[in-house]
Amino acid sequence: MKATRSSYENRKTGVALAMSLGLAGCASILGESKYPVTVTSAPPGASFEIVNKSGEVVHSGNTPSTVTLKSGRGYFTGQTYTLRFKKNGYPDKTVTLNSSLSGWYWGNILFGGVIGMLIVDPATGAMYKLPEHVSADMGTPAAKADNHDLTVALIDSLSMAQREQLIPLN
C-alpha cells in the first residue's frame, strides 16, 4: 500500500509540474515585458518625450536618460514608440522605437507549450522585446538669425540717400 501511495504522489507531482510548465510561457519566465531603454542625443542635453502608439505621452525628460518601457501593446501586438527630441539652436528630431519578437518566445516550442505560445506570452507582452538604446543625432545647429532691428517707414519719410539704397521686390 505504501508503494502505491508513493507512486500516486509521484504522478500527482509530475502532473502538477507539467501543468505549471504548460500554463507558463517561456518568454514570460525567461524574458521580460518591460525593458530599460537608454535614450541619448548628440549633442547631449536635448529634451525628449516618448509617445506610445495610442498617442499617450508615457515619459519625458532630458538626455542622457534610461527609461523603462512596455514591449507589448496588447494581445499579439508589439508596442511602437515615437520619441521627439528638442534642443535650442537645433532642428527638432523624431525617432521611432519598434518592438521585435523575442527569441525566448520560440522557447515555448520546447518548454512552454501551446498555452505559453498562444496565450501567456502574447497576453503579457513578453513575446516582444525592445532595443537597449535609442539615440537622436540633432545635426548641425540651425543658422542663427542676425539681430538687426526692423524699421517700418513710409517712403515719403525717407531721404533721397535712403531711397537710393532700397531694393525693389517683384
Order of alpha helices (4+ residues) and beta strands (2+ residues): alpha-alpha-beta-beta-beta-beta-beta-beta-beta-beta-beta-alpha-beta-beta-alpha
